[in-house]
Amino acid sequence: VGTASTAELRRLRRRRIGFVPQRAAGAVFPHLRADEQLGQVASWRRASRDHLDEALDAVGLTDRARHRPPALSGGEQQRLAVALALVGHPPLVVADEPTAELDHANADRVMDALLAVAAAGSAVVISSHDDRVTHRADRLLRLRHGVVSSETSGTRATAAVIDSTGRL
């Protein structure tokens, strides 16, 4: 990607990377209904429009499909941002605090959707302080001052701890 043009990078981001920003307003189009937004992203990713209802259902927004973001709550906008990121099962999904504005039931629903796309073959990277997220991760990297300080993989009790100089 180091030699890619601006247009090539834009195409790469649109087609191959799903992104959920910490603030949902940065990911949604305020002038489009939820279903229209999913259709737009599906067209960018050359994904089948047949699965758009599944994306809304996965995050619990089926009944809000014909609403624009200003008519959605902050949590609903967050869930819409997650649905947009998952359309077409992009190879990489990056989510920054995807459960920050959600109650427990909707946080679980979002995590289920993210884990389902991971099980289908997408790489899912989540940045979060939320224990509801970290307890469900396959691999957990903890950062301290922007540097990896520990790593835990799977359900094993073993962990790698890295000191401030980078020693294992």
Residue, then its C-alpha position, 0 to 999 in steps of 0.5 A: v500500500g506504500t506505493a498506492s495512489t489516493a484513489e487506490l487507497r480509497r478503493l481498498r478501504r471501501r472494498r476490503i476494510g470495514f471500520v467502526p469509529q468510536r463515534a458513530a456519527g463519523a461512519v453514517f450518512p445523515h441524509l440516507r436511511a439505514d437501508e440505503q446506507l447498507g445498499q451504498v456500502a454493498s455497492w462499494r464492496r460489490a456485495s450481494r444486496d440480498h444480505l442487507d436485512e441480515a446485517l440489520d437483523a444482526v445488530g437489532l435494527t430491522d425495525r429501524a431500516r427506514h429511518r435516517p440517523p438523526a431519528l436514531s438514538g446514539g446506540e442505534q447509530q453505533r449499531l448501524a455503524v457496525a452493520l455498515a462495517l460488516v456488509g459483504h464480510p470484508p477481509l478486515v474489520v477494525a472497530d474502535e470501542p464498538t460497545a461504548e454507547l450500548d446497553h448490555a443486551n445490545a453490546d452482546r448482540v454487536m459482539d455476536a455479530l463481530l464474532a460471526v464475521a470473524a468465524a466466517g473468515s474476516a480478521v476482526v480487530i477491536s480496540s476496547h476498554d469494555d470487559r464485555v469485549t475483552h472477555r470474548a476475545d481470542r487474543l488480547l493485547r494490552l497496551r501501556h503508553g502505546v506499547v504492547s505490555s502483555e498478550t493472552s491467547g485463547t482460553r489458556a492461562t499462559a500470557a506473555v508479559i513485555d516489559s518497558t524495554g520490549r523484553l519478553 
